[in-house]
Amino acid sequence: MDVSYASQLKHPVFKVLSQYATAHQLEVFVIGGWVRDLLMNQPSKDIDILVLGDGPDLARATSQILKVKKVSIFKNFGTAHFKYKDLDIEFVGARKESYSTNSRKPQTSTGTLQDDQNRRDFTINSMAISLRAETFGQLIDPFNGQADLEAGIIRTPLDPNITFSDDPLRMLRAIRFATRFDFQITALCLEAIKNNAHRLEILSQERITDELNKMILTAQPSRAFKLMRATGLLAYFFPELTALQGIETKDGKAHKDNFLHTLEVLDNISLHTENLWLRWAAILHDIAKAPTKRFDPQVGWTFHGHEELGAKMVPRLFKRLRLPLDHQMKYVQKLVRLHLRPIALVKGSVTDTAIRRLLHEAGDDIDDLMQLCNADITSKNEFKVKRYKQNFELVAEKLKLVEEKDRVRNFQPPISGKLIMDTFLLEPCAAIGTIKAQIKDAILEGTIANNFEDAYSAMLQIGAELGLKAVDHPPKPE
């Protein structure tokens, strides 16, 4: 039985489009993701409008009625876009597509509604709703997308081998939608993804990484990575991560599967943050475990120095994956380098000195580091996890107490290089750095307090030990 969605098309945009389409005898539809989200009762601010005619012309006409001042026209693609209040609205004429082997950019020509629905990536994204008055609210669903939506299925309208070969980005989109909605990809589509995984080679890394970041920001991103590994996609652009998979046993001693462990940490941290870069830190925190893996007959498998090597790998990975190379990269690099430090404190004695050094090195990212390390506690032994987490709370409390007392987060020693030069009448030289470093270490070790008076006295003592003579009238603090 046909169901009308007219009552759910209440936004003024739909009223204007309907009136214009009816007056000019145009066939106009809302199509794609907005329809999918409507049927899933999920709000959406992105509307795709399809017209059997010229998309930019319809955009210009409706923008004038809605008093929208700015309309973006993309002549090469035959599309137009404008923003109206809280909506992003895109207009396109119905078209059919043909692809060449070496590009995901199709040759397009004017087509019918059926042609346009044929070219869509998945059945759940190919549904359209008519906006013309006579059929206003009618759902056009030639591929049973509504049934797939209700069943939680990702399926292509046409042969998936052709769909994925034509535009390989659709393989990543299939996995993203499956992860986002907790849907199942059909066996036929999964097999087609495996068969066409090599087609990722024609995609730009920027396109791949954009999809990857969207997957990482889902509620349970581990599912996306498992699907990408199982279908062979992940190895094409992120072999360092696939290198972590597997368990090796020697002399009866085995290590855990570091690929699965990484995904568990990623899911753990995703429960508490939507910070993309903190999630990236979870993905990369053990990235160097494959190249640092060694077997010691006395202790078993070791990964010594994986945090330092991992930190060195971060810039190279960010560059290749076309991720930002500025403060986001440095933030992830810092967390990868420091991710073992809080764990070491949990296992050992929590001294003020160790806390001060950790606070100083982590700076304002200390809370994120603690969050990462808490997520990194993964064990099948519930008693062990509980004990670690209890100790972790003690470390967190100690961090607060030491920071309140010593103020060493992001601190700079109270003594500047200029003051050292003025005190000992020095030109720029190595001794200045030596004095500053020793004062800083003394503060972090707790030998002196973090204030000018104690630091000044330490400076005079260190200078004397270096054979330097201070002026008779000491300069005032800056």
N, C-alpha and C positions, 0 to 999 in steps of 0.2 A: 504494500500500500504506500502511495506517495505521501511524503510528509513535507509540509511547508515550514520553512524557517523564517517566514516573513516577520513574525513577532520579535525575532531576535536581531533584526536589522534596523534598529531604532536610531542609529547615529545619523545626524543631518547629512553626512556625506552620502549615505546610501539613498536618502530621499532625493537629493539633488541629482545624483547619477541616474536614478530611476526616471525622474521627470525628464531629464535631457534625452535619455535613451528612447523613451516612449515618444517624445515629441519629434525626434529625428529618425525614428524607425531603425534604431541601432540595437544590435544584440550585445549586451554588456553583462559581464559576470564578475563576481568576486571569486577568486580561485586560489588554490594552494594552501599555504600554511595557516592563513586566517580561518579558512573553512575547517581545516583539521582541528585547530584549537577551539573553535566554536563547538564542534561536536564533542570535544573532550572537556568542555566547560572550563577552559583555561583562557584567561584574558590575553589579548594580543593587540599590539599597537602597530603592527605592520600589515598593511592591506595591499594585496596584488589585484589590480583591476585588469581584466581581459576584455577587449572589444574586437568584434569582427569588423575591423576597419583600422583606422590610424590611431595608435595609442597617444602620441604626442598631441594630436588635434583634440582628442577628448580631454586630455589633461589641461590644455590651454582654456578650453571652453568652460570646464567645471571650476577651474581656478578663478576665473572672472566672476562666476556666480557666487563662489564662496569668499570672494575678496582676498584671495591669496596673492601676494605680490611677487613672490619668487617661484618660478618653475624651472627645474633643470631638465634640459632636453639632451638626450644622448642619441644623436643622429645615426651613428654607426650601428647601434643596437636596436634602433626603432623604439626606444623607450623614453619615458619621462617620469619625473618624480617631483612631488612637493610635500611639504609638511602642513598639516592643518590641525591646529590646537595640539592634541597629544598623539596625533597619528602620523605615521610615515606611509604615504600612499604612492605606489608605483603603477604606471600605466603601460600596457604593451598590447600591440595588435596580435591577434591569433596568427601562429606561424607553424610551419613545419621545418625540420632541420635535417641536414646531411653533414656527415663528418669525414674528414680526411684522417689518415692513419697517424700522422705526426702532430696533431693538434686537437685539443678539447674544445676549440672555438669552432662552432658550426657555421656552415653556410645556411642562411635562412631565406625563406620565401613565404609569401602570404598563404595562410592555411585556414582550415576550418576549426571549430571548437574541438572536434575529434582529433585533428592533427595536433593541436596544442596539448591536449590531454595525453596523447600518445608519447609526446616528447618529455613528459614529466618523469622525475626520478623514481617515485614510489607511488603505489596506489593511494596511500593515505594523503599524498600531496597533490593528487590529480583531480580531486573533487571540485566542482564548481557550483555556485548558486546564482541563478538568474536574477538580474536587477530590473529587467523590463517589466512594466506594469502588468501585462497579461499573464506573465509567469513568475512574478515577483516572489522570491523565497524558495523556488523549486530547486531541489538538489539534482545535479546531473553527475552521475556516478557510474560510468561505463565499466569500471574495473573492480567494482565491489569494494572500494576503499573504506566505506563505512563498516562493512562486515570485518575487514582486516583490522580496523581501528578497535572494534569491540573485542576481537579475538587477540589483539596484541601482536600483530604480525607485520613484519617489514617485507614487502614484495614489490617487484618492479612491474609496471603495466605491460611491458613487452618482454621479449627474451632477455634475461639478465646478462647473458654473455655479450649481447649487442649493446645493451644499456651501459654496462660498465666499461666495455672497450671504447665506446664512443666518448664517454666522459669519465675517466678513472676516479675523479673526485667523488663521484657517487658512491664508490666503495667505502670511502671514509665517512661519508654522510650516512650511509646505511648503519654503520657501527655507531656513529654518534646518536642517531635517532633511537636505535635499539637500547643504548645505554641511558639516554635521557628519559625515555618513556618506560624502560624495563620491558621492552618488547623482544620477541624472538625473530631472528632473520630466518627465512625459509631455507631448507636444506639446498634447494636448487640455487638460491642466491648465494649461499655460503660457498658452494662448489664453484660458482661463476667468479666469485671474488678470488678464490685460490687460483683459478685458471688465468685470471687477468691481473694478478698482483704486479707483474712486471710492467704493466701499463702506467704505474705510478711514475715511471721514468720521464714521461712527457709533461708531468706537472711541475710547476715552479715550487720551490721549497716554501715560499711564502703562503701559497694556497694550502699546502699540507699542514704547515704549522698552525695556520688559522683554525683548521678543523681540529687539530690536536689540542689546542688550547681550549676549545669549546668542550671537548671530551673531558679534559682535566677538570673543568669547572662543573661537571655533573655531580650528582649526589654520591654515586659509587663509581668513580673513574676506573677502578681496577677492571671492571667488566670490559671496558673499551680496550684496554691493553691486552687482556687475555684473548679477545676476539681478533685483534690485530696480529697477535703472535700466531694464533691458530690458523689464520688465513694467509700468513706469509707477508702481510703488509709491513709489519713493524721492522723486519730485518732490512727492508729497502732504505729506510731513512733513519733508523735508530739502532744500529747493530750493537752498540755498546750496552744497550739495555737487554737485548736478547742474549748477549754473552753471559749474563748473570744466571740464566736458567739452568736447572739441572742439579743433581746431587751426586757427588763423587765419594766413594768409600774406599778407604785404604787401611790395611791392618785393623779392620773392624771399626775404624773411626770415620764418621761421615760429617759433612757440613750441611747446613740447611740450604734450601733452594733460595738463593738471594734475589731472584726475579720475583718469586711469590712473596718473599718477605718485604721487598720494596713496595709491592702493590698493597700489602696489608698496612704498611706505614702510611701510604698515600690515602687509603680509605679512612684510617684512624684520624689523620689530621683533617680530612675533609669533613668530618663530623663537627669540627669546631671552627673552621675558617673558610672563607671564600676568597682569601688572598691567593691569587694565581701563583705568585712567586714563592710563597711559602709552600704551596703544593709542589712547585718545581723543585724546591729544596728537598722535599721528601722523595721525589723521583730520583734525584741525583746524589742523595747522601751516601749511598754505597756503590756508586757507579764504578769506582776503581777496584772493587773486590775481585773482579776477574783477572786483571793484570797483576794484582799483588798476592794472589792465592799461592800458598806454599804449604808443603806438608812437613811437619816436624814429628819424628817418631816419638818424641817425649810428650808433646802436648797435643798433637793432632794438626788439624788445618788452621792456618793463620792467615791474616790479611793485614800484616803490619804496614802502617803508613798509608792505608787506603784513603784516610781522610785528607792527607796532604796531597797525594796524587790526584784524588778526586777534585780538590779545589783547583789544581792546575789544569784539569780537563775541562772545567766549566767554561772558560772563555772560548775554547776551541769548539765546544759543543754549541754554545750560544751563537757563535758566528756561523757555523754550518747550518743550524736550524733556523737562521734568520730571526733570532730573538734579540731583544734590545741589548746593546753592549755597554750601556751606561750604568746607572745606579742599581737597576734591577739585577743585572749580572753580578755586580759586586756584592749585593745583598745575598744572593744565592751562594756565591763563592764563599762568603764568610760563614754562612750557616753550615755548608758542607765541611769546611775546614774545622769548625768548632764542635761538630755534632757529637763527638765522643767525650768531650770535656765534662758536661754535667753527669753523664753516665758514670765516668770515672769517679766523680765525687760521691755518687750514690753507693758505689761499690766500696770506696775507701773512707778515709777520715776526712771530715769536712772542716778544713782549717780556714781561718780568716784570710790567710795569704792566698790560698787557692781561689777563694771566692772573689777577692779583690782583683786578681789577675783575670778571672773570667769576666767579671763586670766590666773591666777596662777594655778588654778585647772585643766583647760583644756589643758594648755601648747600648744604644737605644733599641737594639735588636735582641736584647737578652730575653724578653718575654716570648718572642717568636722562637728563639733557640730552645727555650725550655719546653715550648709546645711541641716542637719537632722531636725533641728527645723523649718526651713523654709518649708520643705516638710511636717511637722506635722500640718501645718495650713490648715485644711480641714473643710470647712463649705459649706452648701447649700446657705448661705447668701453671695452673691457676694460683697456687700458693706462691710460686716464685714471682709472678706478675704482681700479686697483691703486695708482697714484701718490697719489691722494687718501687712500686708507686707510693707506698708509705714513706720510704726513704726519700723519694723524689720530693714529696711535700716538705720534708725537713730541709732539703737543699733550697727549695724555693723560699721558705721562711728565713733561712740564713742569708740568702741574697738580699732580702728586704732589710734585714737588720744591719748588715754590713754597709749597704748603700746609704742608709739613713745616717749611720755613724761616720763613715769615711768619705762619702761623696766621690767615688772613684769612677763612676760611669762617665765615659768620654772625657775624663779630666785631662788637663794639661798641667805639668808641674808648675807650682807658683813662681818659680824662678825662670826668667826668660834668658835667651842667649844674650840679649843686649845688656841685661843687668850683670851677667857674668863678665862680659867684656869691659863694662864700666868699672866693676869692682876690682878686676885684676889688670886693668889697662891693657887689654889684649886686642890684637887684630884677629880677624876670622882664622880659626885654627881647630885642630882635632880636639884639643883640651876642652873646648866649650861643649862639644857633643858628649864627651866623656862625663863631664860634671852633670849635665842635664840627665843623662841616662842613669847615673848612680843615684841621683835624687829621686827620680821616678821609681827605680827599683826599691829604694828604701821606703818610699810611701806604700808601694804595693806589698812589700814584705811586712809592713807594720812597724818597722824600726823607728820611723818618725811619723808624726801626724801630718795630715794633708792641709797645712797652713803655711803662711809666708814665714813666720818666725822660725819654726823648726827647719823649714827648707833652707832658709838663709844661713842658719848655723851650720847645717850640713854642707852647704856650698863652701863656706869658709874652711871647714875641716878637710873636705875633699881637695880644695885648691891648695891648701898647705901641704897635703900629702903628695901633690903633683909638683911641689916646689914653687908655687905661685905666691906672690905677695899681694895682699889686699891693700887698698887705699886707706888712709887714716880715717876719713869721714865717709862711712858707707852710704851709698845712694838709698833713697826712699823707695819703698815698693811701688811698682807701676800700677 
